[in-house]
């Protein structure tokens, strides 16, 4: 598991809770990187905190707009020196993805751009309601092709689609949200999997939120280690 990454979803706007999560997720047995989303980034103290944060982190904004607006959004993040991953939505199209990847090369050579495919809260019924005629698998693979063609560094998809993407693309980063420890509530996720099963599908990293951040965080980390290594 040494080359695999555990991304911890820090999904709260409460700065004290964020600090508690960050303090308790450290372990020498796993590579753990925090992921900050819209909830924290948009909060009063979130942006200021990330400006001064000293360790690598993932900023999960799922940028999706016309290319120029998307580029301006990325450019506004150049002061976040320790931001190592950023998400853009494949729905923004090939030109937007290409433009963002080129922009990141200019402002931070170490910043990896991850293209988000179909959200893990959606299923085939949800896609039909939106107006899509493709199944989840078909749409995710189509979006993965666009992300790869754009030159972005990685693909975000559920672990259920990761296997088919890895079969097609051997080296690209594949990161999977919708991960739960065995027995945990799936909450608002429609396509979920355990960490161990996700890594069997040859993903590069998994995103775990409530399974780690609710309750006793240190005990949850121990449960994760036992789950992965038993």
Sine and cosine of phi, psi and omega as CSV:
sin_phi,cos_phi,sin_psi,cos_psi,sin_omega,cos_omega
0.00,0.00,0.00,1.00,-0.12,-0.99
-0.87,0.50,-0.56,0.83,-0.03,-1.00
-1.00,0.00,-0.02,1.00,0.00,-1.00
-1.00,-0.06,0.50,-0.87,-0.06,-1.00
-0.90,-0.44,0.69,-0.72,0.16,-0.99
-0.98,-0.22,0.91,-0.42,0.09,-1.00
-0.99,-0.11,0.83,-0.56,0.00,-1.00
-0.99,-0.12,0.87,-0.49,-0.01,-1.00
-0.97,0.23,0.94,-0.35,0.01,-1.00
-1.00,-0.03,0.97,0.23,-0.15,-0.99
-0.99,-0.12,0.96,0.30,0.08,-1.00
-0.40,-0.91,0.44,-0.90,0.08,-1.00
-0.99,-0.13,-0.02,1.00,-0.03,-1.00
-0.99,0.13,0.92,-0.38,-0.08,-1.00
-0.89,0.45,-0.62,0.78,0.02,-1.00
-0.89,0.46,-0.64,0.77,0.03,-1.00
-0.92,0.38,-0.63,0.78,0.07,-1.00
-0.85,0.52,-0.74,0.67,-0.01,-1.00
-0.88,0.47,-0.62,0.79,0.03,-1.00
-0.90,0.44,-0.70,0.71,0.02,-1.00
-0.87,0.49,-0.76,0.65,-0.05,-1.00
-0.89,0.46,-0.57,0.82,0.00,-1.00
-0.93,0.36,-0.51,0.86,-0.17,-0.99
-0.97,-0.24,-0.06,1.00,-0.05,-1.00
-1.00,-0.06,-0.10,1.00,-0.05,-1.00
-0.94,0.33,0.72,-0.69,0.09,-1.00
-0.40,-0.92,0.56,-0.83,0.02,-1.00
-0.98,0.18,-0.20,0.98,-0.09,-1.00
-1.00,0.07,-0.25,0.97,-0.02,-1.00
-0.66,-0.75,0.48,-0.88,0.15,-0.99
-1.00,0.02,0.92,-0.39,-0.07,-1.00
-0.87,-0.50,0.77,-0.64,0.03,-1.00
-0.79,-0.61,0.75,-0.66,0.02,-1.00
-0.97,0.26,0.55,-0.84,0.06,-1.00
-0.88,-0.47,0.84,-0.54,0.01,-1.00
-0.95,-0.32,0.78,-0.63,-0.04,-1.00
-0.96,-0.29,-0.29,-0.96,-0.06,-1.00
-0.87,0.50,-0.64,0.77,-0.09,-1.00
-0.85,0.53,-0.71,0.70,-0.01,-1.00
-0.99,0.17,-0.67,0.74,-0.05,-1.00
-0.88,0.47,-0.60,0.80,-0.01,-1.00
-0.99,0.15,-0.18,0.98,-0.05,-1.00
-0.96,0.29,0.29,-0.96,-0.07,-1.00
-0.83,0.55,-0.67,0.74,-0.08,-1.00
-0.99,-0.17,-0.16,0.99,-0.12,-0.99
-0.88,0.47,-0.80,0.60,-0.04,-1.00
-0.87,0.50,-0.68,0.73,-0.01,-1.00
-0.90,0.44,-0.64,0.77,-0.01,-1.00
-0.89,0.46,-0.69,0.72,-0.05,-1.00
-0.94,0.35,-0.46,0.89,0.07,-1.00
-0.87,0.49,-0.55,0.83,-0.10,-1.00
-0.97,-0.25,-0.05,1.00,-0.07,-1.00
-0.92,0.40,0.71,-0.71,-0.19,-0.98
-0.99,-0.13,-0.10,1.00,-0.04,-1.00
-0.90,-0.43,0.30,-0.95,0.02,-1.00
-0.87,0.49,0.62,-0.79,0.07,-1.00
-0.53,-0.85,0.25,-0.97,0.03,-1.00
-0.94,-0.33,0.79,-0.61,0.07,-1.00
-0.97,-0.23,0.95,-0.33,-0.14,-0.99
-0.99,-0.17,0.99,0.13,-0.04,-1.00
-0.99,-0.17,-0.26,0.97,-0.02,-1.00
0.74,0.67,0.83,0.56,-0.05,-1.00
-0.87,0.49,0.74,-0.67,-0.07,-1.00
-0.43,-0.90,0.99,-0.13,-0.03,-1.00
-0.33,-0.94,-0.06,-1.00,0.09,-1.00
-0.89,0.45,0.49,-0.87,-0.13,-0.99
-0.77,0.64,-0.71,0.71,-0.07,-1.00
-0.91,0.42,-0.66,0.75,0.03,-1.00
-0.91,0.41,-0.65,0.76,0.02,-1.00
-0.89,0.46,-0.66,0.75,0.02,-1.00
-0.90,0.45,-0.65,0.76,0.02,-1.00
-0.90,0.43,-0.61,0.79,0.02,-1.00
-0.90,0.44,-0.70,0.71,0.01,-1.00
-0.91,0.42,-0.66,0.75,-0.01,-1.00
-0.88,0.48,-0.53,0.85,-0.03,-1.00
-0.95,0.31,-0.15,0.99,-0.03,-1.00
-0.99,-0.15,0.06,1.00,-0.16,-0.99
-0.91,0.41,-0.28,0.96,0.05,-1.00
-0.99,0.17,-0.18,0.98,0.00,-1.00
-1.00,0.08,0.98,0.17,-0.19,-0.98
-0.89,0.45,-0.49,0.87,-0.07,-1.00
-0.99,-0.10,0.12,0.99,0.07,-1.00
-0.95,0.30,0.90,-0.43,-0.07,-1.00
-0.97,-0.24,-0.39,0.92,0.00,-1.00
-0.72,-0.69,0.60,-0.80,0.10,-1.00
-0.65,-0.76,0.57,-0.82,-0.01,-1.00
-0.96,-0.28,0.63,-0.78,0.13,-0.99
-0.78,-0.63,0.48,-0.88,-0.07,-1.00
-1.00,-0.05,0.75,-0.67,0.02,-1.00
-0.85,0.52,-0.41,0.91,0.04,-1.00
-0.88,0.48,-0.34,0.94,0.01,-1.00
-0.94,0.35,-0.27,0.96,0.09,-1.00
1.00,-0.08,0.25,-0.97,-0.09,-1.00
-0.87,0.49,-0.70,0.71,-0.05,-1.00
-0.89,0.45,-0.65,0.76,0.02,-1.00
-0.91,0.42,-0.71,0.71,-0.01,-1.00
-0.88,0.48,-0.71,0.70,0.03,-1.00
-0.87,0.50,-0.71,0.71,-0.05,-1.00
-0.89,0.45,-0.67,0.74,0.00,-1.00
-0.91,0.41,-0.66,0.75,0.02,-1.00
-0.88,0.47,-0.66,0.75,0.03,-1.00
-0.90,0.43,-0.63,0.78,0.00,-1.00
-0.90,0.43,-0.66,0.75,-0.02,-1.00
-0.91,0.42,-0.51,0.86,0.05,-1.00
-0.89,0.46,-0.52,0.85,-0.03,-1.00
-0.98,0.19,-0.60,0.80,-0.12,-0.99
-0.99,-0.14,-0.44,0.90,-0.02,-1.00
-0.28,-0.96,0.98,-0.20,-0.07,-1.00
-0.90,0.44,-0.37,0.93,-0.03,-1.00
-1.00,-0.01,-0.06,1.00,-0.04,-1.00
-0.99,0.16,0.85,-0.53,-0.01,-1.00
-0.99,-0.13,0.73,-0.68,-0.02,-1.00
-0.99,-0.17,0.82,-0.57,-0.03,-1.00
-0.93,-0.37,0.81,-0.59,0.01,-1.00
-1.00,-0.01,0.85,-0.52,-0.02,-1.00
-1.00,0.07,0.77,-0.64,0.05,-1.00
-0.99,-0.13,-0.56,-0.83,-0.05,-1.00
-0.89,0.46,0.80,-0.60,-0.03,-1.00
-0.86,0.51,0.56,-0.83,-0.07,-1.00
-0.96,0.29,-0.10,0.99,0.08,-1.00
-1.00,0.10,-0.13,0.99,-0.07,-1.00
-0.98,-0.22,0.45,-0.89,0.10,-0.99
-0.71,-0.70,-0.12,-0.99,-0.06,-1.00
-0.87,0.50,-0.63,0.78,0.02,-1.00
-0.90,0.44,-0.68,0.73,0.01,-1.00
-0.88,0.48,-0.69,0.73,-0.01,-1.00
-0.89,0.46,-0.63,0.77,0.01,-1.00
-0.90,0.43,-0.64,0.77,0.03,-1.00
-0.89,0.45,-0.58,0.81,0.01,-1.00
-0.95,0.32,-0.51,0.86,-0.01,-1.00
0.84,-0.54,0.06,1.00,0.04,-1.00
-0.97,0.23,0.58,-0.82,0.07,-1.00
-0.98,-0.21,-0.21,0.98,0.02,-1.00
-1.00,0.10,0.40,-0.92,0.15,-0.99
-0.98,0.22,0.17,-0.98,0.05,-1.00
-0.83,0.56,-0.76,0.66,-0.02,-1.00
-0.85,0.53,-0.71,0.70,-0.03,-1.00
-0.90,0.43,-0.70,0.71,-0.04,-1.00
-0.94,0.35,-0.66,0.75,0.03,-1.00
-0.87,0.48,-0.70,0.71,0.00,-1.00
-0.90,0.44,-0.64,0.77,0.04,-1.00
-0.89,0.45,-0.69,0.73,0.02,-1.00
-0.93,0.36,-0.60,0.80,0.04,-1.00
-0.88,0.47,-0.63,0.78,0.05,-1.00
-0.87,0.49,-0.66,0.75,0.01,-1.00
-0.92,0.40,-0.69,0.73,0.01,-1.00
-0.87,0.49,-0.72,0.70,0.01,-1.00
-0.89,0.46,-0.70,0.72,-0.02,-1.00
-0.90,0.44,-0.51,0.86,-0.06,-1.00
-0.96,0.28,-0.30,0.95,-0.05,-1.00
1.00,-0.03,0.08,1.00,0.05,-1.00
-0.90,0.44,0.31,-0.95,-0.15,-0.99
-1.00,0.09,-0.40,0.91,-0.09,-1.00
-0.37,-0.93,0.18,-0.98,-0.03,-1.00
-0.83,-0.56,0.72,-0.70,0.09,-1.00
-0.96,-0.29,0.85,-0.52,0.00,-1.00
-0.47,-0.88,0.17,-0.98,0.07,-1.00
-0.96,0.29,0.38,-0.93,-0.01,-1.00
-0.89,0.45,-0.37,0.93,-0.01,-1.00
-0.94,0.35,-0.48,0.88,0.03,-1.00
-0.99,-0.12,-0.20,0.98,-0.10,-1.00
-0.86,0.51,-0.61,0.79,-0.07,-1.00
-0.88,0.47,-0.69,0.72,-0.03,-1.00
-0.95,0.31,-0.52,0.85,0.04,-1.00
-0.95,0.32,-0.67,0.74,0.01,-1.00
-0.90,0.44,-0.55,0.84,0.03,-1.00
-0.89,0.46,-0.55,0.84,-0.04,-1.00
-1.00,0.02,-0.61,0.79,-0.06,-1.00
-0.84,-0.54,0.96,-0.28,-0.15,-0.99
-0.97,0.25,-0.51,0.86,-0.19,-0.98
-0.93,-0.36,-0.30,0.96,-0.07,-1.00
-0.92,0.38,0.52,-0.85,0.09,-1.00
-0.91,0.42,0.71,-0.71,0.12,-0.99
-0.80,-0.60,0.88,-0.48,-0.05,-1.00
-0.85,-0.53,0.71,-0.70,-0.15,-0.99
-0.85,-0.53,0.88,-0.48,0.18,-0.98
-0.99,0.11,-0.16,-0.99,0.00,-1.00
0.94,0.35,0.59,0.81,-0.04,-1.00
-0.96,-0.27,0.73,-0.68,0.01,-1.00
-0.73,-0.69,0.58,-0.82,0.15,-0.99
-0.94,0.35,0.48,-0.88,-0.04,-1.00
-0.79,0.61,0.77,-0.64,0.04,-1.00
1.00,0.01,-0.16,0.99,-0.02,-1.00
-0.98,0.19,0.43,-0.90,0.01,-1.00
-0.91,0.41,0.67,-0.74,0.02,-1.00
-0.98,0.20,-0.27,0.96,0.02,-1.00
0.80,0.60,-0.84,-0.55,-0.10,-0.99
-1.00,-0.07,0.24,0.97,-0.01,-1.00
-1.00,-0.09,0.67,-0.74,-0.01,-1.00
-0.98,-0.18,-0.47,0.88,-0.07,-1.00
-0.82,-0.57,1.00,-0.08,-0.13,-0.99
-0.88,-0.48,0.26,-0.96,0.02,-1.00
-0.33,-0.94,0.37,-0.93,0.07,-1.00
-0.98,0.20,0.35,-0.94,0.02,-1.00
-0.84,0.54,-0.71,0.70,-0.05,-1.00
-0.88,0.48,-0.70,0.71,0.01,-1.00
-0.92,0.39,-0.58,0.81,0.03,-1.00
-0.89,0.45,-0.69,0.72,0.00,-1.00
-0.92,0.39,-0.44,0.90,0.10,-1.00
-0.90,0.43,-0.43,0.90,0.06,-1.00
-1.00,0.08,0.21,0.98,0.12,-0.99
0.91,0.42,0.65,0.76,0.09,-1.00
-0.99,0.14,0.35,-0.93,-0.01,-1.00
-1.00,0.07,-0.48,0.88,-0.02,-1.00
-0.29,-0.96,0.35,-0.94,0.03,-1.00
-0.80,-0.60,0.48,-0.88,0.05,-1.00
-0.95,-0.30,0.84,-0.54,0.02,-1.00
-0.82,-0.57,0.78,-0.62,0.00,-1.00
-0.93,-0.36,-0.99,-0.12,-0.15,-0.99
-0.86,0.51,-0.49,0.87,0.03,-1.00
-0.88,0.48,-0.42,0.91,0.00,-1.00
-0.96,-0.28,-0.56,0.83,-0.19,-0.98
-1.00,-0.05,-0.21,0.98,0.03,-1.00
-1.00,-0.08,0.71,-0.71,0.01,-1.00
0.99,0.13,-0.60,-0.80,-0.04,-1.00
-0.99,0.12,0.97,-0.25,-0.13,-0.99
-0.90,0.43,-0.70,0.71,-0.01,-1.00
-0.88,0.47,-0.66,0.75,0.05,-1.00
-0.91,0.42,-0.61,0.79,0.02,-1.00
-0.90,0.43,-0.63,0.78,0.05,-1.00
-0.89,0.46,-0.67,0.75,0.04,-1.00
-0.88,0.47,-0.66,0.75,0.04,-1.00
-0.89,0.46,-0.64,0.77,0.03,-1.00
-0.90,0.44,-0.71,0.70,0.01,-1.00
-0.87,0.49,-0.72,0.70,0.02,-1.00
-0.88,0.47,-0.65,0.76,0.02,-1.00
-0.88,0.47,-0.67,0.74,-0.07,-1.00
-0.97,0.23,-0.53,0.85,-0.14,-0.99
-0.96,-0.27,-0.13,0.99,-0.04,-1.00
-0.97,0.26,0.00,0.00,0.00,0.00
